[in-house]
Amino acid sequence: MTGHPHDYELTVTREFVAQHFLTVPDPGPEGEVHSHVFTVELRFGGPGLGEYGYLVDIDAVEAVLDDLEARYRDALLNDLPEFEGLNPSVEHFARLFGDRVAAALDDPNPDELVVRIWEDDFAWASHRRDLGGDGASDGADR
């Protein structure tokens, strides 16, 4: 097992129902509109904490999740512009969800975001991205 480069990680989860249908050849029953109870896990990583001893402010993450839940809850993913031309797989959903989190969250401290989306109790996909945070050491010099 390889070592993880981060001293700190923080995960926040959110659950909501959304619909999709797969657009691949011979999708079987997944080619019909169906619902999933999606569980989104946002995992932030970084080498140090910010001024107040946070890797990232949970309230700020919750506010971003409120907005994204409002966008995706009860939506047909296929109809949303970010899925245009894409098979709405859970892999694509994880990346696109992360795009919106990274754009909305204004926090320079975390340097990595992993979005994991469970589409049921057994299957998930994740997407990892660098956030380019400054990775504050311990906040003692602030």
Secondary structure, 3 states (H helix, E strand, C coil): CCCCCCCEEEEEEEEEEEEECCCCCCCHHHHCCEEEEEEEEEEEEECCCCCCCCCCCHHHHHHHHHHHHHHHCCCEHHHCHHHCCCCCCHHHHHHHHHHHHHHHCCCCCCCEEEEEEECCCCCEEEEEEECCCCCCCCCCCC
